[in-house]
Amino acid sequence: MAQSTETTDWVSRFADEVIEESERRAPGKPVVVASGLSPSGPIHLGNLREVMTPHLVADEIRRRGHQVRHLISWDDYDRYRKVPKGIAGVDEESYTEHIGKPLTSVPAPKGSSHPNWAEHFKAAMIESLAELGVEFDGISQTEQYTTGVYREQILHAIRHRGDIDAILDQYRTKKAPAKKQGQKPVDEAELEAAEGSGAAAEDDGSSGTVGYFPYKPYCGNCEKDLTTVTSYDDDSTELTYACTACGFSETVRLEEFNRGKLVWKVDWPMRWAYEGVVFEPSGVDHSSPGSSFQVGGQIVGIFGGKQPIGPMYAFVGISGMAKMSSSKGGVPTPADALQIMEPQLLRWLYARRRPNQSFKVAFDQEIQRLYDEWDRLDAKVADGSALPADVAAHARAVGTAAGDLPRTPRPMPYRTLASVADITAGHEDQALRILSELDPEQPLTSLDEVRPRYDKAEAWINTHVPADQRTIVRDEPDAELLKSLDEASQQSLRLLLDGLAEHWSLDGLTHLVYGVPKVQAGFSADATPKELPPEIKTAQRSFFALLYHLLVGRDTGPRLPTLLLAVGQDRVRALLGR
């Protein structure tokens, strides 16, 4: 299959490298790319980059006719590190008692239909990935560890613990690099490693009377990982540990024991080797000197593997909000974004920026500008005027190798749909009336023609626009304001009202409201900005402010042509004094 787009965009460049590297490492086998997610709380839009970067590369490889597996390792056997704030159905005090247990041993939030904490937060992400068209193979680390899949890898790591310790020792004496301003703290996996052995633990393995040990048992009594290995016999694999949380102690044979895991800096490279991962991106928190990605690049050789290639990816912000952290409540998730935007737009935000470029996902008024930009790109792609890299990003946004994502049949401007949803406050018959009048030559016959975009815009209005910014049309004319108007203002209203019937469409009303101040100043309503003096803009702003005050009692509001259509001719005439 030929490459899908003649382009040198970042996705294509990585696909070239990955295909070449995969053929070198494992000729004739499917290409393996990977992501890792910890369901320690809501999986946010920053975490989504961990998935979208390899997804886009994997999808490009599929488009070229190669077999590829995108693995998502669910780090659901990580320790429950702390109680996230702001989670519905979670009492912080009662959940504190679960700290130190595997995430799959922690109860789901109250009211959840899922069996445990990890499954609760995984489910929301899986649903979002389906809507985004992300194809993947999910791997539960709880399942892998507790069924003994990694037993040989664990025993191998323990036999080579001295070699692992020597690698880690290269970094223990080095001074930690100064934290750059604005740099994100280490992620959940790094923190899991750092706190896995209790308050005094090293960040790379448990330490007891046996010295360095890269494996952490979960207690057979309280299920917590606050354990210390006190003895180990390499020949018999007999391991004795003691729990500092509950005092429990036991001796087990590690070749038969499945209730524990390798520490993070050993676990990650072990998985690279076990799965044959060729491509996996990492966040900047994993890419600093001495971090898990750098150290893993050396440890992976102990397991007979190679470090994956892959970029460092920058952080994703939220328009109007502080940097995201899944340890804090109220952090927007992919599901939150998909409530207010179509999957194509969200895919485009991740596809158009190189992984090392940061960007923001808009939940404020900026979403309207983003949609305008997306619609302009859509039009340019349709008429053949878009640049190659933009065409590539667009193609990756609208579909995958499996086909195009469902889309809105008639994508009207998002800001227009939002305005209509705002004004009509849930009355679908009124919304349909207004939208059908936007283009009288091709009237809308059903709201289904503008769905799901209309529903996304309505959700944005209802969930992200403050009540004091919502549009409420006046019930009665502002008699006092109308009475106080000078002759020029009265004339402007007459000119508008006289032209209403003739210009009753979105384009017609746009021409009319901008044209009234031009005509008043002695110019043609069709005069272009270049033909007009600067004062006309001032006159237009004053005219618009007057209309907003008379219609909605504020200085601003939805675009006037949309507002006029929403209010209806008869009511507009009544509110404007005629």
C-alpha positions in Angstrom: 0.0 0.0 0.0 1.4 3.4 -0.9 2.1 6.1 1.7 -1.2 7.9 2.4 0.1 11.4 1.9 3.0 12.9 0.0 4.4 14.8 2.9 7.2 15.1 5.4 5.1 15.7 8.4 6.3 14.4 11.8 4.1 11.3 11.7 5.5 10.2 8.4 9.1 10.7 9.4 8.6 8.6 12.6 6.8 5.9 10.6 9.8 5.7 8.2 12.2 5.3 11.2 10.0 2.8 13.0 9.4 0.6 9.9 13.2 0.5 9.2 14.1 -0.2 12.9 11.4 -2.9 13.2 12.8 -4.7 10.1 16.3 -4.5 11.6 15.2 -5.9 15.0 12.4 -8.3 14.1 12.2 -8.8 10.3 8.8 -10.1 9.1 7.1 -9.5 12.4 4.4 -6.9 13.2 5.7 -3.5 14.3 5.2 -3.0 18.0 4.5 0.5 19.4 3.5 1.1 23.0 1.9 3.5 25.5 1.6 3.2 29.3 -1.2 4.6 31.4 -1.7 4.5 35.2 -5.4 4.5 36.2 -4.5 6.0 39.5 -7.2 8.7 39.0 -8.9 10.4 36.0 -6.7 9.9 32.9 -6.3 13.4 31.6 -5.6 15.2 28.3 -1.9 15.2 29.0 -1.9 11.4 29.4 -3.7 11.3 26.0 -0.6 12.5 24.3 1.1 9.3 25.6 -1.5 7.4 23.5 -2.0 9.7 20.5 1.6 10.0 19.5 2.2 6.2 19.0 -1.4 5.9 17.7 -0.8 8.3 14.8 2.5 6.7 13.9 0.9 3.2 14.1 -2.0 4.3 12.0 0.4 5.7 9.3 2.2 2.4 9.3 -1.1 0.5 8.8 -2.0 2.9 6.0 1.2 1.7 4.3 0.1 -1.9 4.5 2.2 -3.1 7.4 1.0 -5.1 10.4 1.3 -3.2 13.6 0.3 -3.6 17.3 -0.3 -0.6 19.5 0.0 -1.8 23.1 -1.4 0.1 26.0 0.0 -1.2 29.2 -2.5 -0.4 32.0 -0.3 0.1 35.1 -3.1 -1.1 37.3 -0.7 -3.1 39.5 1.0 0.1 40.7 0.6 1.1 44.3 -2.3 3.4 45.3 -0.1 6.3 46.1 -2.5 8.9 47.4 -6.1 9.8 47.3 -6.8 12.2 44.4 -8.8 15.3 45.3 -12.2 16.1 44.0 -13.3 12.6 42.9 -17.1 12.0 43.2 -17.9 9.2 45.6 -14.6 9.2 47.3 -14.2 10.1 51.0 -10.5 11.1 51.4 -10.3 9.9 55.0 -11.6 6.4 54.4 -9.6 5.9 51.2 -6.4 6.7 52.9 -6.4 3.2 54.5 -5.9 1.8 51.0 -2.6 3.6 50.3 0.1 1.0 49.4 -2.3 -1.5 47.8 -2.4 -2.3 44.1 -4.8 -0.1 42.2 -6.9 -3.2 41.4 -7.3 -3.9 45.1 -8.8 -0.5 45.9 -12.6 -0.2 45.9 -14.1 1.8 43.0 -15.6 5.2 44.0 -19.1 5.0 45.5 -21.8 4.6 42.9 -19.4 3.1 40.3 -20.5 -0.1 38.4 -16.9 -1.2 38.1 -15.2 -3.8 40.3 -12.3 -1.7 41.5 -10.5 1.7 41.3 -8.4 0.9 38.3 -11.2 -0.5 36.2 -13.4 2.6 37.0 -10.8 5.0 35.5 -9.8 2.7 32.7 -13.4 2.4 31.5 -13.8 6.1 30.8 -10.5 6.2 28.9 -11.4 3.1 26.8 -14.7 4.7 25.8 -13.0 7.9 24.8 -10.3 6.1 22.8 -13.1 4.2 20.9 -14.7 7.6 20.0 -11.3 8.8 18.8 -10.8 5.8 16.6 -7.8 4.6 18.5 -7.1 0.9 17.9 -5.0 -0.8 20.6 -4.3 -4.0 22.5 -4.7 -3.4 26.2 -2.5 -5.2 28.7 -3.4 -5.3 32.4 -0.2 -5.4 34.5 -2.2 -6.9 37.3 -3.1 -9.8 35.1 0.4 -10.2 33.8 2.0 -10.3 37.3 -0.7 -12.2 39.2 -0.9 -15.0 36.6 2.9 -15.5 36.5 3.5 -14.2 32.9 6.6 -12.3 34.0 7.9 -15.0 36.4 11.0 -15.8 34.4 11.7 -12.1 33.8 11.4 -11.5 37.6 13.8 -14.3 38.4 16.2 -13.1 35.7 16.2 -9.6 37.2 16.9 -10.9 40.7 19.8 -13.1 39.4 21.2 -10.0 37.8 20.4 -7.6 40.6 24.1 -6.8 41.0 24.3 -5.6 37.4 21.1 -3.6 37.7 22.4 -2.1 41.0 25.7 -1.1 39.2 23.7 0.8 36.5 21.5 2.6 39.0 24.6 3.4 41.1 25.9 5.6 38.3 23.1 8.0 38.9 22.7 7.8 42.7 25.7 10.0 43.4 24.9 12.6 40.8 23.2 15.7 41.9 19.6 16.0 40.7 19.3 18.5 37.9 17.7 21.8 38.8 14.0 21.8 38.1 13.3 24.1 35.1 10.7 26.7 35.6 7.3 25.4 34.5 8.6 21.8 34.4 6.0 19.2 35.3 6.9 17.0 38.4 7.6 13.3 37.8 4.5 11.4 36.8 2.6 8.7 38.6 5.0 5.9 37.6 8.0 7.8 38.8 6.3 8.6 42.1 5.2 5.0 42.5 8.9 4.0 42.2 10.0 6.7 44.6 7.5 5.9 47.3 7.1 2.2 46.7 9.2 1.1 49.7 7.8 3.6 52.2 9.0 7.0 53.4 12.7 6.1 53.4 12.8 4.1 50.2 15.2 4.6 47.3 13.6 5.3 43.9 14.9 2.2 42.2 14.4 -0.8 44.5 13.8 -2.1 48.0 16.7 -2.2 50.4 16.8 -4.5 53.5 19.2 -7.0 54.9 19.6 -8.5 51.4 20.9 -5.2 50.0 19.6 -4.0 46.7 16.5 -6.0 45.5 14.5 -5.0 42.4 11.3 -6.7 43.4 8.6 -5.6 45.8 6.1 -8.1 47.4 2.6 -7.0 48.3 1.8 -8.1 51.8 -0.2 -11.3 52.1 -2.2 -9.9 55.1 -2.9 -6.2 54.4 -2.1 -6.2 50.6 0.2 -3.2 50.9 3.7 -2.9 49.5 5.2 -1.5 52.7 7.4 -4.6 52.8 11.1 -5.2 53.2 12.8 -8.3 51.9 14.8 -9.8 54.8 16.3 -12.8 53.1 16.5 -14.5 49.7 18.1 -17.7 48.5 19.1 -17.8 44.8 19.1 -21.5 44.5 15.7 -22.3 46.1 14.2 -18.8 45.3 12.9 -18.7 48.9 12.2 -15.1 49.9 11.2 -13.8 53.3 9.7 -10.4 53.7 8.2 -8.4 56.6 5.5 -5.8 56.4 6.1 -2.6 58.2 2.4 -1.6 58.0 0.8 -4.6 59.8 3.8 -6.6 61.1 3.0 -9.7 58.9 5.9 -11.8 57.7 6.1 -14.9 55.5 8.5 -17.0 53.5 7.6 -17.8 49.9 9.2 -19.5 46.9 9.5 -16.7 44.3 9.3 -19.3 41.5 5.7 -19.9 42.6 4.8 -16.5 44.0 2.7 -14.0 42.0 1.9 -11.2 44.5 4.5 -8.6 43.8 6.2 -6.6 41.0 9.5 -5.4 39.8 10.3 -1.8 40.8 9.5 0.8 38.1 12.9 1.4 36.7 13.4 -2.3 36.1 9.7 -3.1 35.2 9.6 -0.7 32.3 12.7 -2.0 30.4 11.7 -5.5 31.2 8.5 -4.9 29.3 10.3 -3.3 26.4 12.3 -6.5 25.9 9.4 -8.9 26.6 7.0 -7.2 24.1 9.6 -6.2 21.6 8.6 -2.6 21.6 10.2 -0.6 18.8 8.5 2.8 19.4 7.4 4.4 22.6 7.4 8.2 23.4 8.1 9.5 26.8 7.3 12.7 28.7 9.9 15.2 29.7 9.7 13.9 33.2 11.0 10.6 32.0 13.8 12.1 29.8 15.9 14.0 32.3 19.3 12.6 33.4 18.9 9.6 35.7 15.2 9.3 34.8 13.5 6.0 34.1 13.7 6.3 30.3 17.5 7.0 30.4 18.3 4.3 33.0 15.9 1.9 31.3 17.9 2.3 28.1 20.8 0.6 29.9 18.8 -1.9 32.0 16.9 -3.3 28.9 20.1 -5.0 27.7 20.1 -7.2 30.8 16.8 -8.6 29.5 18.3 -9.0 26.0 16.3 -6.2 24.5 16.8 -2.7 23.1 15.4 0.6 24.1 12.5 1.8 21.9 13.0 4.8 19.7 10.6 7.6 20.3 10.4 11.3 21.0 10.1 13.2 24.2 6.7 14.8 24.2 5.8 18.2 25.7 2.9 18.9 28.0 -0.7 19.6 27.1 -2.3 22.6 28.8 -5.9 23.7 29.1 -6.9 27.2 27.9 -7.5 29.3 31.1 -6.3 26.6 33.5 -3.1 25.7 35.3 -0.9 22.8 34.2 -2.6 19.4 34.5 -1.8 16.9 37.2 -3.9 13.8 37.7 -3.4 14.0 41.5 -5.7 17.0 41.6 -9.4 17.0 41.1 -11.2 18.7 38.3 -8.5 18.0 35.6 -10.2 17.7 32.2 -10.1 14.2 30.7 -10.6 13.1 27.0 -14.3 12.5 27.9 -14.6 16.1 29.0 -13.1 17.3 25.8 -15.3 15.0 23.7 -18.4 16.4 25.4 -17.8 19.7 23.8 -15.8 18.9 20.6 -16.0 16.4 17.8 -13.3 13.7 17.8 -11.9 15.1 14.5 -11.0 18.4 16.2 -9.4 16.7 19.2 -7.3 14.4 17.0 -6.2 17.4 14.9 -4.9 19.2 18.0 -2.6 16.3 18.7 -1.7 15.6 15.0 -0.8 19.1 13.9 1.9 19.7 16.5 5.2 17.9 16.7 5.4 15.9 20.0 8.0 18.3 21.4 5.7 21.2 20.9 3.3 22.1 23.7 -0.3 23.2 23.0 -3.5 23.9 24.8 -7.0 22.3 24.6 -9.6 25.0 24.8 -12.5 24.9 27.2 -13.2 28.6 27.1 -14.2 31.0 24.2 -11.0 29.9 22.4 -12.8 26.8 21.3 -14.8 28.9 18.8 -11.7 30.2 17.2 -10.2 26.7 17.0 -13.4 25.5 15.2 -13.2 28.4 12.8 -9.6 27.5 12.1 -10.6 23.8 11.6 -13.4 24.7 9.2 -11.1 26.9 7.1 -8.7 24.0 6.9 -11.5 21.7 5.9 -12.4 24.1 3.1 -8.8 24.5 1.9 -8.4 20.7 1.8 -11.6 20.4 -0.2 -10.5 23.0 -2.8 -6.9 21.8 -3.0 -5.3 25.0 -1.6 -4.0 23.5 1.7 -0.3 23.0 2.3 0.9 19.3 2.3 1.6 19.2 6.0 -1.8 20.6 6.8 -3.4 18.1 4.4 -1.6 15.3 6.3 -2.8 16.6 9.7 -6.3 16.9 8.4 -6.3 13.3 7.0 -5.1 12.0 10.3 -7.8 13.9 12.1 -10.8 12.8 10.0 -10.0 9.1 9.9 -7.7 6.2 10.4 -6.5 3.3 8.2 -9.8 1.6 9.1 -11.9 4.5 7.5 -13.3 7.9 8.3 -14.7 8.8 11.7 -18.4 9.7 11.7 -18.9 13.4 11.1 -21.5 16.1 11.2 -23.3 16.0 7.8 -23.7 19.7 7.6 -21.0 21.4 9.7 -22.3 24.9 10.4 -20.0 27.2 12.3 -19.5 26.2 15.9 -19.9 29.7 17.2 -23.3 30.0 15.4 -24.5 26.7 16.8 -23.3 27.7 20.3 -25.2 31.0 20.0 -28.4 29.3 18.9 -28.1 26.8 21.7 -27.5 29.6 24.2 -30.5 31.7 23.0 -33.0 28.8 22.7 -32.0 27.2 26.1 -32.8 23.6 25.1 -35.9 24.3 22.9 -35.1 22.2 19.9 -38.0 23.4 17.8 -36.8 27.0 18.2 -33.2 26.0 17.4 -34.4 24.3 14.2 -36.4 27.4 13.2 -33.4 29.6 13.6 -30.9 27.3 11.9 -33.3 26.7 9.0 -33.4 30.5 8.4 -29.6 30.8 8.2 -29.6 29.8 4.6 -33.2 30.1 3.1 -32.0 28.6 -0.2 -31.0 25.4 1.6 -33.1 25.3 4.7 -32.2 22.8 7.5 -34.9 20.2 7.8 -33.7 18.4 10.9 -31.2 19.0 13.8 -29.7 15.7 12.9 -28.1 17.4 9.9 -25.9 19.5 12.3 -25.3 16.7 14.9 -23.1 15.8 16.7 -21.6 19.3 16.4 -24.8 21.0 17.6 -24.9 18.8 20.7 -21.2 19.5 21.4 -21.8 23.3 21.1 -24.9 23.0 23.4 -22.8 21.1 26.0 -20.2 23.8 25.9 -22.7 26.5 26.5 -24.3 24.5 29.4 -21.1 23.5 31.1 -18.4 26.1 30.4 -20.2 29.4 29.9 -20.9 31.1 33.2 -24.5 31.9 34.0 -23.9 35.7 33.9 -22.6 35.4 30.4 -25.6 33.5 29.0 -27.9 35.3 26.7 -31.4 36.2 27.9 -33.6 38.1 25.5 -35.6 40.9 27.1 -39.3 40.3 27.7 -40.3 43.9 27.3 -38.8 46.9 25.4 -36.4 49.1 27.3 -38.7 52.1 27.1 -36.4 54.5 29.0 -33.5 53.8 26.7 -35.6 54.1 23.5 -37.0 57.4 24.7 -33.5 58.8 25.4 -32.1 58.1 21.9 -31.0 61.0 19.7 -32.1 61.4 16.1 -29.1 59.6 14.7 -29.6 56.5 16.9 -33.3 56.5 16.0 -32.5 56.7 12.3 -30.1 53.7 12.6 -32.9 51.6 14.1 -35.3 52.7 11.4 -32.8 51.7 8.7 -32.4 48.3 10.3 -36.1 47.6 10.7 -36.9 48.7 7.2 -34.4 46.2 5.8 -35.3 43.2 8.1 -37.7 41.4 5.8 -35.6 41.7 2.7 -32.4 40.6 4.5 -33.8 37.8 6.7 -30.9 35.3 6.4 -27.5 35.0 8.0 -25.7 36.6 5.1 -28.4 39.1 4.5 -28.5 40.3 8.1 -24.7 40.4 8.3 -24.8 42.8 5.3 -27.6 44.8 6.9 -26.1 45.4 10.4 -22.7 46.3 9.0 -24.3 48.4 6.3 -26.5 50.7 8.5 -23.6 52.9 9.8 -22.2 53.1 6.3 -25.4 54.4 4.8 -25.9 56.8 7.7 -22.4 58.3 6.9 -23.3 58.7 3.2 -21.6 55.6 1.9 -22.9 52.6 0.0 -23.8 49.6 2.2 -21.5 47.6 -0.1 -18.5 49.8 0.5 -15.4 47.9 1.5 -13.2 48.8 4.6 -10.6 50.2 2.3 -13.1 52.7 0.9 -14.2 53.9 4.3 -12.8 56.3 6.9 -11.7 54.8 10.3 -14.7 56.5 12.0 -17.0 53.9 10.4 -15.7 51.2 12.6 -16.4 53.3 15.7 -19.9 54.0 14.5 -20.5 50.2 13.9 -19.3 49.3 17.4 -21.7 52.0 18.9 -24.6 50.7 16.8 -23.9 47.1 17.8 -23.7 48.0 21.5 -27.1 49.8 21.2 -28.7 46.7 19.6 -27.3 44.4 22.3 -28.7 46.7 25.0 -32.1 46.8 23.5 -32.2 43.1 22.8 -30.4 41.4 25.7 -29.6 44.3 28.1 -25.8 43.9 27.8 -22.9 45.5 25.9 -22.1 42.3 24.0 -23.6 38.9 23.1 -23.8 36.4 20.3 -23.1 37.6 16.7 -25.9 40.0 15.9 -27.1 38.3 12.7 -27.6 35.0 14.7 -29.2 36.9 17.6 -31.7 38.7 15.3 -32.7 35.4 13.6 -33.1 33.8 17.1 -35.3 36.5 18.4 -37.5 36.5 15.3 -38.7 39.5 13.2 -41.8 40.3 15.2 -40.1 40.3 18.5 -37.1 42.3 17.1 -39.5 45.0 15.9 -41.3 45.0 19.3 -38.0 45.4 21.3 -36.6 48.0 18.9 -39.7 50.2 19.3 -41.7 49.3 16.2 
